[in-house]
Amino acid sequence: MTRLLIKGGSIVSMDATIKDLPRGDVLVENGRIAAIAPTLAADDAEIIDASGMIVLPGLINAHVHTWQSALRGIAGDWTVGKYMQAMHGGLAGHFRPEDVQIANLMGALNALNSGTTTLVDWCHVNRTPEHTDAAIDGLTSSGARALFLHGSPKPDPKPGERHYSEIPMPRAEVERLRKGRFASHDGLVTLGLAILGPSYSTREVTLSDVRLARDFGLIASMHVGGGIVMQPDGFQRLLDDGAIGTNFNIVHGNDMAHDLIRRLAGAGAQFTSTAEIELQMGYGDPLTGVLQACGSPMSIGTDVEPASRGDMFSAMRTTLQHERHRRTLEILSQTGSRPLDMPVTCRQALEWATIHGARMAGLDSQVGSLTPGKQADIVLLRADDLAMFPVTDPVASAVMQGGVASVDTVLVAGRIVKRDGRLLYGALAEKKVALRQSGERILTDFGLLPRETA
């Protein structure tokens, strides 16, 4: 039996029953958390010295397009129109299976290095089954936990072709995956669907995709925002059909009517915000305040790798501070004075990136908190990191001062993937070269980089 004892750390459990421990131990057996207490004895366990560390659940990135990892930096100044035109109308069509594989591998390794143990990978570049298999291979070989959301490309149609909004998810491909490598939900990488939804598809396609998700017991995630809505009454009709449940995930939704959001949340729909990209693209205020008001949990993600930093510490801070600003100004306009108490707390921000992210991914019985019986997805932050020291409030320090540099140790299902600040992955330099070469070729084929001539 494999046993690890994480000893003497400041434990932030995110479990209301366990609560937090100023100093405590976490025992890991066979990949799961066996016990948490102020002091534990386990003579035959490997000891991880966590003194001077903050011990957290692994962070969860609830929305990221990992396949774009080789294109970091190109979209820093892009509007939503430019993004849709360049990325989906052009660049995506130049991805080969090996490009998706290296991007997913390196994107997932970056997540692990940053303290994110679970990715909800919204992969909509799957032109062929080979692209799909390569994407999954990239995630699997990284050692990260992931919900792979299978999606389809959105290119501009050629003459004689149907618009992507008229093309449903390929049932045969989903069936192949569900009966093959995703026949079980027990692996580190599990399957879901990245569907178009009412905003970007016809009524018939939406119903087909929602039915497909239900038939195979999968999460159905969809974007809402950034363009002209194809079905203005689409969500209302889905609610009337009784088609909304806890497997229904809406990303963005900034300009949705608040009463509709409440109805969707009441029916069990999960909402995910990617505040940094939503602010860049001009989607409107993230839904943080609306969801908080109706008691609906919200998860957060980093979204577009070419435009945003793919670490959840940045995502937490951006989302938190924008909502604090928005709410403070709202209270000021209503009362004539600013609030004495902060309207959104650091602990709430940490919930977005842990237990709420786990719920969105359908993994809350497995991860999202340090709870005996759950899988040991655990992150240790160095409290003596110059950016964090001295630590008075571990939650506030983790959220407001935490970052990649403070991530000392990362475990996924009890397996150590980062230790002493070093990612434990062989041939990393070689993989970085492959990622750079992949990005350069894609950009060259698209015409954004000049082609070398002999």
Secondary structure, DSSP 8 states (H G I E B T S, - for coil): --EEEEEEEEE----TTT--EEEEEEEEETTEEEEEESS---TTSEEEE-TTEEEEE-EEEEEE-GGGGGGTTTTTT--HHHHIIIIITTGGGG--HHHHHHHHHHHHHHHHHTTEEEEEEEE---SSHHHHHHHHHHHHHHT-EEEEEE--------TT---GGG----HHHHHHHHHTTTS-S-SSEEEEEE--HHHHS-HHHHHHHHHHHHHHT--EEEEE-SS--S-TTHHHHHHHTT---TTEEEEE-TTS-HHHHHHHHHTT-EEEE-HHHHHHTT--S-THHHHHHTT--EEE--B-TTTS---HHHHHHHHHHHHHHHHHHHHHHHHSS--SS-SS-HHHHHHHTTHHHHHHTT-TTTSSS--TTSB--EEEEETTSTTT-S-SSHHHHHHHT--GGGEEEEEETTEEEEETTEE--TTHHHHHHHHHHHHHHHHHHHTSS-----
